[in-house]
């Protein structure tokens, strides 16, 4: 009675759309956080068959899950447990981000223990102030990497950073700083193949900074990386539809309170419909009174409080009965609410909406690969 429908063909189509946006650049498909809620293994398998160049994940555990599933496409993991010795990562041919000398030494130790050359991507912080080497520490880090590469313990595959997406002047300043860091690395003798900086938004906004590889996350799932521009503008198709079945309807009189706190009361005799989706499934509670759903092509506002397991909608005199389908969000081209609309109702972004979907949802995959 609760279902996430994931259109894997839409994800492949979005991959191909980005290939056209960044001709000549490799594509790293970012599949962290269960592929933004879409299903890590199923999405990765589909993209693997579509010959994507790389997978990007947050941590080594996500990478190992893909390797255990038999996928051999290169994988980069960039957010590390400070206690991880990286031996499993190297044994599984997982490439690692390195942001400081401490991480670098742990990767080198893993290479000595396993006899495997550690393939790394050096990350420089160009202004996001998160993961990555500071500009001040960058020369020392690069020099240490060059030495370990000369010992054949490591191979530097790439140099990368991440834009803040604050405003064009800020992004342009980061691009310039990244170019300077790359030049410094080359002057210090570092050999590498790939530069990567832009993500779903930057790939569109700054084609001159797409370099040898781009990292595509939210756009891969058919969602716009911009709050003020629709995905359809870029030829992207949303891949996730969240839906459920009405479990009960009841006829009530006027001035009846609905659900916790009586956020809403009926204004006349009407029909109430119960939908078994709540914040346990990831539906934001703070979207109460603002979000809309669709039944039989008509929209209804969730005027009642969203509870852990359910919410109630007032359907008036419409012919709504138990078993009718309720679309929480999906492709707006089909006339249903979008993840973007739910995000606005919940005062968040579409990234969070799809990533948080889970709980008791059952996932159905369209276009799945055997």
C-alpha angles and dihedrals in degrees: 000000000000118000141172110201111202117195103207091180088061089053091052090048090051090051090054091047090056091046087061091047092053106034113189094016124110116242122231108198108212107218100164121137094034090311091304088309095310099107120281102221098037093049093044093049091052092049092045089057088049087057098243111183101227144001121222122204134170099234144016094253090062090049093050090051089058092047091050087055090059099255114147101182112123112272129199121200117190113173111070138198105236088226097050112115091196095226093124090048094054093044088055094046093246114160116226136214113230119201104165145014094265092057090044093055092049091053090048090050090051089052091052092048098046102032088231122128109242112233109209142180114209114222122207122193106231097174112311089098094216128095118357143070117294116244089245093056095039099092093051092048093049092048091052091049091051090054094050091047089053087054087053091237093115140028119202107219099175152352118225148165139178131243121230093219089215099132136326095263091053092047092047090052089052092049090052091048091049091052089051091050091050091050091050090052092051092048089053090055102258115154118203139151107213138053115186128177114136126082131188093306101035092049087063098037101041111031089164088065098051091098116169097330140020128201114226120194123144093019089059088064092052098258125127117249088210125075092212101044128064124236091235089064087070097040094256123148122208110240101197129074118180114201143157141179126255105250100191142002128196136184114233138177130246120287095029116148116234123218128316117355093002090258084171135025127196116256096200142000104305148149122261121204124203118217118192098222123106143149089292085071091046100264103145113245091212089064087073112126092013113056122085132211132194130236120178090344095308125109125230128185119235093235095166127075114278105237131194095272108014152006134211128228130194108231096176113208095335120131098255120148140169110289096036115132120250118198111208092184139332141131109347088209085074091056096253129121115278131226086248091060092049088048091055090049090052095042093241140095133274091249090066095044096059096035094054095050110112134085109110096351115128113218123224118190121210116201093017120175119234 
